[in-house]
Amino acid sequence: MSHFRALRFAALVLAAIAMGSCKDSTAPPAGSGSGPMPAFVVVNPALFRVSPLDSVVLTVRVLDKDSALITGVPVTFTSSDTTLLNVSAVGSADARAKVGVGQLTVSSGDVHTIVPFQVAGTPVQILLAPADTTIREGQSFQYRFKAVDSLGDSLRYLPLTFEIDDSLALQVTPAGVATGKSGGPETVDVRNGGLSGVATVTVTDTNVVARIPLGNAPYGVGAGAGGLVYVAPITGTSVFRIGLPGGALADSVVVGPGNPAELALDSAADTMFVTKRAAGSVGIISVSAKSQVDSLIIPGEPYSVLLGAGRTAFVGTAGTSMVYKIDLSTRAIVDSLPIAGDAIHMAMGVGNSLLYVAEAGAGAVLEVDPSSMTVIRTFSSIAGTVQDVATSPDGAELYVADESGGLHVVTLASGGRGTVATRGGTFGVTVSPDGQTIAVGTVAGFIYFLDRTTHAVKHRVWVGGTPRLLRVDGTTGLTVVATEGSSEVDVVR
């Protein structure tokens, strides 16, 4: 017996076993004149494509009106074109040496089922259109798709499946209807085995409530007061103030050349501090006067700035790999801490009792006693590329953005670790003032909003343009994102 005949025989045997395992309503002996009558003929496959001189084995189940299996009843097969396809009494459909379309009629008594078929060449290509399109969130459209064989003909009955990057952003039905669920650029792939047709679709996000072009690569965002949020373009000479909830540009404060990076507002909401990397200083801005009124000279390249208990500030640097403690009353450096990498990002713990320093390049985060500037614990090998860090308001968790992966969560009491998956390139992280939401930005352009307790994704917004740092406004609940790659500021909900 040939290999193919053996496989076909095995398939028929398995089909017979499967039929025998169903609820059985046995037909009466011939001529009895009573017993269950066929109501349905179920054929698998219900439609098919076969290559010339190839075969397909059909399995048939005959059911009564209650969908119970009837055994022992005759089944007949009739081909609409026996020069294309011939079917044996046991359901072996054998293609002839030509191509075309037709149908099989599978009958039992007065009940029959039509099975469309196509005899065609080998599939060589799948076409999908439109190849590139943009839709809004909630909008749908119909993909046009077809498979083509080696003879250039369309294949009617080749099973195709749709695959997408992320079902959070886009859903596609088996019929090719695509619906935007949330923002993002997605790749759509229609497949059959090794064949593939690819298209791209961009879903514009309705959660972006404002987009403000600033230029000069916006990087740092500082919480403000009175409906204002501050943004620092890292290659500019000014700090911009964005009004909320409208998301309009209010005004700007000239801080001079020096590449402003990160910002911090004091508790009285009357003074804003901005690090200026190239100038080696921290600018001091009067909120009421809307101007820079003084500056502090800091060795190295000042990058991150935090305000601690009392009249203290902490400045992290690149280049010198130092964290400096500043007495704001005297505006003098009073202590310092050398670290293994650059202190580009830092976070204060609950009550300003602890300082967390991300060691960029070292893949670690230091837990520091700010009063003595000594290291308490080191969370080593925590991320491939450490970026922004934040803490929960209750001091229970530390959040570490990993530009080579997702968001890492450290349980501070035990040191245990977990990871929340993103689409990679995690850069900015902050916690909403009410402590209920963790906002996470990725360089791929996605902003994730996570439930603070469960770490589940509540929703996701796509802004594009390489987001950097972000802050949630306590009054409006809106999130302000510095989008460096597109030189814009995005306000999202």
C-alpha positions as CSV (number, residue, x, y, z in Angstrom):
1,M,0.0,0.0,0.0
2,S,1.4,3.5,-1.0
3,H,2.2,6.0,1.7
4,F,-0.8,8.2,0.7
5,R,-3.2,5.3,0.5
6,A,-2.1,4.2,4.0
7,L,-2.8,7.7,5.3
8,R,-6.2,7.9,3.7
9,F,-7.1,4.5,5.1
10,A,-6.0,5.6,8.5
11,A,-8.1,8.7,8.2
12,L,-11.2,6.7,7.3
13,V,-10.6,4.3,10.2
14,L,-10.3,7.3,12.6
15,A,-13.5,8.8,11.2
16,A,-15.3,5.5,11.7
17,I,-14.1,5.4,15.4
18,A,-15.2,9.0,15.9
19,M,-18.6,8.2,14.5
20,G,-19.0,5.2,16.7
21,S,-18.2,7.3,19.8
22,C,-21.1,9.7,19.2
23,K,-24.7,9.2,20.5
24,D,-26.0,6.3,18.3
25,S,-29.4,6.1,16.8
26,T,-29.0,2.9,14.8
27,A,-31.0,2.6,11.5
28,P,-33.4,-0.4,11.3
29,P,-32.8,-3.3,8.9
30,A,-33.5,-2.6,5.3
31,G,-37.2,-3.0,4.5
32,S,-38.4,-2.5,8.1
33,G,-40.1,0.8,7.1
34,S,-39.5,2.5,10.5
35,G,-36.6,4.1,12.5
36,P,-34.8,7.4,12.5
37,M,-34.8,9.4,9.3
38,P,-31.8,11.5,8.1
39,A,-32.2,15.2,8.8
40,F,-28.6,16.5,8.4
41,V,-25.6,15.5,6.4
42,V,-22.4,17.0,7.9
43,V,-19.3,16.9,5.7
44,N,-15.7,17.7,6.7
45,P,-14.1,19.6,5.0
46,A,-17.1,21.8,4.2
47,L,-15.2,23.3,1.2
48,F,-11.7,22.6,0.0
49,R,-8.9,23.2,-2.5
50,V,-6.9,20.4,-4.0
51,S,-3.9,20.3,-6.4
52,P,-4.2,18.4,-9.7
53,L,-3.7,14.6,-9.2
54,D,-4.0,15.0,-5.4
55,S,-6.7,13.6,-3.2
56,V,-8.8,14.7,-0.2
57,V,-10.6,12.3,2.1
58,L,-14.1,13.4,3.2
59,T,-15.7,12.4,6.5
60,V,-19.5,12.3,6.7
61,R,-21.9,12.1,9.6
62,V,-25.6,11.6,9.1
63,L,-27.8,13.0,11.9
64,D,-31.5,12.7,12.7
65,K,-33.7,15.7,13.7
66,D,-32.4,15.6,17.3
67,S,-28.7,15.7,16.0
68,A,-28.2,12.1,17.0
69,L,-25.8,10.1,14.8
70,I,-27.4,7.5,12.5
71,T,-25.2,4.6,11.4
72,G,-25.7,2.1,8.7
73,V,-27.4,4.4,6.2
74,P,-26.1,4.7,2.7
75,V,-24.2,7.9,1.6
76,T,-23.6,8.9,-2.0
77,F,-21.2,11.4,-3.5
78,T,-21.8,13.2,-6.8
79,S,-19.3,15.5,-8.5
80,S,-20.6,18.3,-10.7
81,D,-17.6,17.7,-13.0
82,T,-15.9,14.3,-13.0
83,T,-13.3,15.6,-15.4
84,L,-12.1,17.8,-12.5
85,L,-12.8,15.6,-9.5
86,N,-14.1,12.1,-9.0
87,V,-15.3,10.7,-5.6
88,S,-15.2,7.1,-4.6
89,A,-18.0,5.4,-2.6
90,V,-16.0,5.8,0.6
91,G,-15.4,9.6,0.2
92,S,-11.9,9.8,-1.5
93,A,-12.0,12.9,-3.7
94,D,-9.4,12.4,-6.5
95,A,-8.5,15.5,-8.6
96,R,-7.8,15.1,-12.3
97,A,-5.1,16.7,-14.4
98,K,-6.8,20.0,-15.0
99,V,-7.9,23.1,-12.9
100,G,-11.3,24.6,-12.2
101,V,-14.1,24.9,-9.7
102,G,-17.1,22.7,-9.0
103,Q,-19.2,21.2,-6.2
104,L,-19.9,17.9,-4.6
105,T,-23.3,16.7,-3.6
106,V,-23.2,14.4,-0.6
107,S,-26.6,12.7,0.0
108,S,-28.3,10.4,2.4
109,G,-31.9,9.6,1.4
110,D,-33.6,12.9,0.6
111,V,-31.1,15.0,2.5
112,H,-28.0,16.4,0.9
113,T,-25.1,18.9,1.5
114,I,-23.2,20.9,-1.1
115,V,-19.4,21.0,-0.8
116,P,-17.7,23.6,-3.1
117,F,-14.2,22.7,-4.3
118,Q,-11.4,24.0,-6.5
119,V,-8.7,22.2,-8.3
120,A,-5.8,24.6,-8.6
121,G,-2.1,25.0,-8.8
122,T,0.3,25.4,-5.8
123,P,-0.3,28.5,-3.7
124,V,2.6,31.0,-4.3
125,Q,1.4,34.4,-3.0
126,I,-1.1,36.1,-0.8
127,L,-2.2,39.6,-1.6
128,L,-3.6,42.0,1.1
129,A,-4.9,45.6,0.5
130,P,-4.8,48.3,1.6
131,A,-1.1,47.9,2.2
132,D,-0.8,51.0,4.4
133,T,-3.7,53.0,6.0
134,T,-4.6,55.1,9.0
135,I,-7.9,55.0,10.9
136,R,-9.2,56.5,14.2
137,E,-9.8,54.6,17.3
138,G,-13.2,52.8,17.0
139,Q,-13.2,53.0,13.2
140,S,-13.4,49.9,11.0
141,F,-12.6,49.0,7.4
142,Q,-12.6,45.9,5.2
143,Y,-9.3,44.3,4.0
144,R,-9.3,42.9,0.5
145,F,-7.2,39.7,0.3
146,K,-6.7,36.7,-2.0
147,A,-4.3,33.8,-2.6
148,V,-2.8,33.3,-6.0
149,D,-1.5,29.9,-7.4
150,S,1.5,29.0,-9.5
151,L,-0.7,29.5,-12.6
152,G,-1.7,33.0,-11.7
153,D,-5.2,32.0,-10.8
154,S,-7.1,33.1,-7.6
155,L,-7.5,30.3,-5.0
156,R,-11.1,30.3,-3.7
157,Y,-11.0,27.8,-0.9
158,L,-7.5,28.2,0.7
159,P,-8.0,28.7,4.4
160,L,-6.4,32.0,5.6
161,T,-5.8,33.4,9.1
162,F,-5.1,36.9,10.2
163,E,-2.3,37.6,12.7
164,I,-1.7,41.0,14.3
165,D,1.0,42.5,16.6
166,D,-1.2,43.5,19.4
167,S,-5.0,42.9,20.0
168,L,-5.1,45.9,22.3
169,A,-4.6,48.2,19.3
170,L,-6.4,46.3,16.5
171,Q,-8.7,43.4,15.9
172,V,-9.3,41.7,12.6
173,T,-12.2,39.2,12.0
174,P,-11.7,36.0,9.9
175,A,-13.5,37.9,7.1
176,G,-10.9,40.7,7.2
177,V,-12.8,43.5,8.9
178,A,-10.3,45.5,10.9
179,T,-11.3,47.7,13.9
180,G,-9.1,50.1,15.8
181,K,-9.3,49.5,19.5
182,S,-6.5,51.8,20.8
183,G,-3.7,53.8,19.2
184,G,-0.6,52.5,17.6
185,P,1.1,51.3,14.4
186,E,0.3,47.7,13.8
187,T,1.4,45.0,11.3
188,V,-1.3,42.8,9.9
189,D,-0.3,39.4,8.5
190,V,-2.7,37.1,6.6
191,R,-1.2,33.6,6.4
192,N,-1.5,30.1,5.1
193,G,1.3,27.9,6.2
194,G,4.6,29.5,4.9
195,L,2.8,32.0,2.7
196,S,2.1,35.5,4.0
197,G,0.7,38.8,3.0
198,V,1.6,41.8,5.1
199,A,0.0,45.3,5.6
200,T,0.4,48.1,8.1
201,V,-2.3,50.2,9.8
202,T,-2.0,53.1,12.2
203,V,-4.7,53.7,14.7
204,T,-4.8,57.4,15.9
205,D,-5.7,57.6,19.6
206,T,-8.6,59.6,20.8
207,N,-7.1,59.8,24.3
208,V,-4.6,62.4,23.0
209,V,-6.4,65.6,24.0
210,A,-3.7,68.1,23.0
211,R,-0.4,68.1,21.1
212,I,1.9,71.1,21.5
213,P,4.9,71.6,19.1
214,L,7.8,72.9,21.1
215,G,10.9,72.0,19.2
216,N,14.3,71.3,20.7
217,A,13.5,67.7,21.9
218,P,11.2,68.0,25.0
219,Y,12.6,65.7,27.7
220,G,11.8,66.7,31.3
221,V,8.4,67.3,32.9
222,G,7.8,68.9,36.3
223,A,4.6,69.1,38.2
224,G,3.4,72.6,38.6
225,A,0.6,74.5,40.4
226,G,-2.3,76.7,39.4
227,G,-3.1,74.6,36.3
228,L,0.5,74.8,34.9
229,V,3.0,72.1,34.1
230,Y,6.6,72.8,33.2
231,V,8.5,71.1,30.3
232,A,12.2,71.3,29.5
233,P,13.4,70.8,25.9
234,I,16.8,69.2,26.3
235,T,18.5,71.1,23.5
236,G,16.8,74.4,24.1
237,T,17.3,77.5,26.2
238,S,13.9,77.9,27.8
239,V,11.5,76.1,30.0
240,F,7.9,76.1,28.8
241,R,4.7,76.2,30.8
242,I,1.7,74.2,29.6
243,G,-1.8,75.2,30.8
244,L,-4.3,72.4,31.8
245,P,-6.9,71.1,31.1
246,G,-6.8,72.7,27.7
247,G,-3.2,71.8,27.0
248,A,-2.2,75.2,25.5
249,L,1.2,76.7,25.7
250,A,1.0,79.4,28.4
251,D,4.4,81.0,28.2
252,S,8.1,80.2,28.6
253,V,11.0,81.1,30.9
254,V,14.4,81.7,29.5
255,V,17.1,79.8,31.4
256,G,19.9,80.4,28.9
257,P,22.1,78.0,27.1
258,G,22.9,74.8,28.8
259,N,20.5,72.1,27.7
260,P,17.8,71.9,30.4
261,A,16.9,68.4,31.5
262,E,14.8,67.7,34.6
263,L,12.6,69.8,36.8
264,A,11.5,70.0,40.5
265,L,9.0,72.3,42.2
266,D,9.4,73.1,45.9
267,S,6.6,72.4,48.4
268,A,5.5,76.0,48.5
269,A,5.0,75.9,44.7
270,D,6.9,79.2,44.4
271,T,10.3,78.0,43.1
272,M,11.2,75.6,40.2
273,F,14.6,74.1,39.8
274,V,15.9,72.9,36.4
275,T,19.2,71.1,35.7
276,K,21.3,72.4,32.8
277,R,23.7,69.8,31.6
278,A,26.0,71.7,29.4
279,A,26.1,74.7,31.7
280,G,27.0,72.6,34.7
281,S,24.4,74.3,36.9
282,V,20.9,74.2,38.3
283,G,18.7,77.1,37.3
284,I,16.3,78.6,40.0
285,I,13.1,79.9,38.6
286,S,10.6,82.2,40.4
287,V,7.1,80.9,39.6
288,S,5.5,84.3,40.3
289,A,8.1,86.3,38.4
290,K,8.2,83.8,35.5
291,S,12.0,84.2,35.3
292,Q,15.2,82.5,36.3
293,V,16.5,84.4,39.4
294,D,19.6,82.5,40.3
295,S,21.7,79.4,39.5
296,L,23.8,76.8,41.4
297,I,27.1,75.6,40.0
298,I,27.3,71.8,40.0
299,P,30.4,69.8,39.0
300,G,29.9,67.6,35.9
301,E,26.7,67.4,33.9
302,P,23.7,67.9,36.2
303,Y,20.8,65.7,35.0
304,S,18.3,64.8,37.8
305,V,17.1,67.0,40.6
306,L,14.9,66.2,43.6
307,L,13.8,68.2,46.6
308,G,14.1,66.5,50.0
309,A,13.2,67.2,53.6
310,G,13.8,70.7,54.9
311,R,15.8,73.0,52.6
312,T,17.7,70.3,50.8
313,A,18.0,69.3,47.2
314,F,19.7,66.3,45.5
315,V,21.3,66.6,42.1
316,G,22.5,63.6,40.1
317,T,25.1,64.0,37.4
318,A,26.5,62.3,34.3
319,G,30.1,62.4,33.5
320,T,31.3,62.7,37.1
321,S,28.9,59.9,38.4
322,M,28.1,61.7,41.5
323,V,25.0,62.6,43.6
324,Y,25.3,65.9,45.4
325,K,23.4,67.1,48.4
326,I,22.6,70.8,48.4
327,D,21.6,73.1,51.3
328,L,19.2,75.5,49.7
329,S,19.5,78.0,52.5
330,T,23.2,78.5,51.7
331,R,23.1,77.1,48.2
332,A,26.2,75.1,48.9
333,I,27.1,71.5,48.3
334,V,27.2,69.9,51.8
335,D,27.6,66.2,50.9
336,S,28.0,63.8,47.9
337,L,27.9,60.1,47.0
338,P,30.0,58.6,44.2
339,I,28.2,55.9,42.2
340,A,29.1,53.3,39.6
341,G,27.1,54.9,36.7
342,D,25.5,58.1,35.8
343,A,22.7,59.4,38.1
344,I,20.3,60.4,35.3
345,H,17.2,59.5,37.3
346,M,16.3,59.5,41.0
347,A,13.2,59.2,43.2
348,M,12.4,60.0,46.8
349,G,10.8,57.5,49.1
350,V,7.8,58.0,51.4
351,G,8.3,61.0,53.7
352,N,11.6,61.9,51.9
353,S,13.2,59.3,54.2
354,L,15.0,57.4,51.4
355,L,16.6,58.3,48.1
356,Y,16.6,55.9,45.2
357,V,19.3,56.5,42.5
358,A,19.3,54.7,39.2
359,E,22.8,53.8,38.1
360,A,22.6,54.2,34.4
361,G,25.1,51.9,32.7
362,A,25.4,49.7,35.8
363,G,21.9,48.2,35.7
364,A,21.3,48.8,39.4
365,V,19.3,51.0,41.7
366,L,20.8,52.3,45.0
367,E,18.7,52.8,48.2
368,V,20.3,55.7,50.0
369,D,19.9,57.3,53.4
370,P,19.7,61.0,52.4
371,S,20.7,62.3,55.8
372,S,24.1,60.6,55.7
373,M,24.4,60.0,52.0
374,T,25.2,56.3,52.6
375,V,24.0,53.3,50.6
376,I,21.6,51.1,52.5
377,R,20.8,48.5,49.8
378,T,21.8,47.9,46.2
379,F,19.3,46.3,43.8
380,S,21.8,44.9,41.3
381,S,21.1,43.5,37.9
382,I,17.6,44.9,38.0
383,A,17.4,46.1,34.4
384,G,19.4,45.9,31.2
385,T,19.2,49.6,30.7
386,V,18.0,51.5,33.8
387,Q,16.0,54.7,33.1
388,D,13.4,56.5,35.2
389,V,12.5,55.3,38.7
390,A,9.5,56.1,41.0
391,T,8.1,54.9,44.3
392,S,4.6,54.2,45.6
393,P,3.1,56.8,48.0
394,D,3.0,54.2,50.8
395,G,6.7,53.2,50.3
396,A,5.8,49.6,49.5
397,E,7.1,49.5,45.9
398,L,9.9,50.8,43.7
399,Y,9.2,51.1,40.0
400,V,12.2,50.8,37.6
401,A,11.9,51.6,33.8
402,D,14.1,49.3,31.7
403,E,14.8,50.7,28.2
404,S,15.7,47.2,27.1
405,G,12.5,45.6,28.5
406,G,9.4,46.3,30.6
407,L,8.7,47.9,34.0
408,H,10.3,46.2,37.0
409,V,8.5,46.3,40.3
410,V,10.5,45.8,43.5
411,T,8.7,45.0,46.8
412,L,10.8,47.0,49.1
413,A,10.0,45.1,52.3
414,S,11.3,41.8,50.9
415,G,13.4,42.9,47.9
416,G,11.2,40.6,45.7
417,R,10.9,41.5,42.0
418,G,8.4,41.3,39.2
419,T,8.0,42.7,35.7
420,V,5.1,44.3,33.9
421,A,5.5,43.6,30.1
422,T,5.3,46.5,27.7
423,R,6.1,46.6,24.1
424,G,9.7,47.3,25.1
425,G,11.8,50.4,25.5
426,T,10.4,51.5,28.8
427,F,11.7,54.9,29.7
428,G,9.6,57.1,31.9
429,V,7.5,56.2,35.0
430,T,5.5,58.2,37.5
431,V,2.7,57.6,40.0
432,S,-0.4,59.7,40.0
433,P,-0.8,62.0,43.0
434,D,-3.8,60.0,44.3
435,G,-1.6,56.9,44.3
436,Q,-4.0,54.9,42.2
437,T,-2.2,54.7,38.8
438,I,1.3,54.1,37.5
439,A,1.9,55.9,34.2
440,V,4.6,54.3,32.1
441,G,6.1,55.6,28.8
442,T,8.0,53.6,26.2
443,V,10.3,54.8,23.4
444,A,8.0,52.9,21.0
445,G,5.5,55.7,21.6
446,F,3.1,53.9,24.0
447,I,1.9,55.2,27.4
448,Y,0.6,52.5,29.7
449,F,-1.7,53.3,32.7
450,L,-1.4,50.5,35.3
451,D,-3.6,49.8,38.3
452,R,-1.3,50.6,41.3
453,T,-2.6,47.6,43.3
454,T,-2.8,44.8,40.7
455,H,-0.3,46.2,38.1
456,A,-2.8,45.3,35.4
457,V,-3.1,47.6,32.3
458,K,-6.1,49.9,32.7
459,H,-5.6,51.4,29.3
460,R,-2.9,52.4,26.8
461,V,-2.4,55.5,24.7
462,W,-0.2,55.8,21.6
463,V,1.6,59.1,21.0
464,G,4.6,58.1,18.9
465,G,7.6,60.3,18.8
466,T,9.9,58.7,21.5
467,P,8.3,59.7,24.8
468,R,10.8,60.6,27.6
469,L,9.6,61.7,31.0
470,L,6.0,62.2,32.1
471,R,3.9,63.5,35.0
472,V,0.2,63.1,36.0
473,D,-1.5,66.4,37.0
474,G,-3.2,66.1,40.4
475,T,-6.0,68.5,39.6
476,T,-7.1,67.4,36.1
477,G,-5.8,63.8,36.1
478,L,-4.3,64.4,32.7
479,T,-0.8,63.1,31.9
480,V,1.8,65.4,30.3
481,V,4.3,63.6,28.1
482,A,7.6,65.0,26.8
483,T,7.8,63.5,23.4
484,E,11.4,64.0,22.3
485,G,11.5,62.4,18.9
486,S,8.7,64.5,17.5
487,S,9.6,67.7,19.5
488,E,6.1,67.9,20.9
489,V,4.4,67.7,24.3
490,D,1.4,65.4,24.4
491,V,-1.5,65.7,26.9
492,V,-3.3,62.5,27.3
493,R,-6.1,61.1,29.4
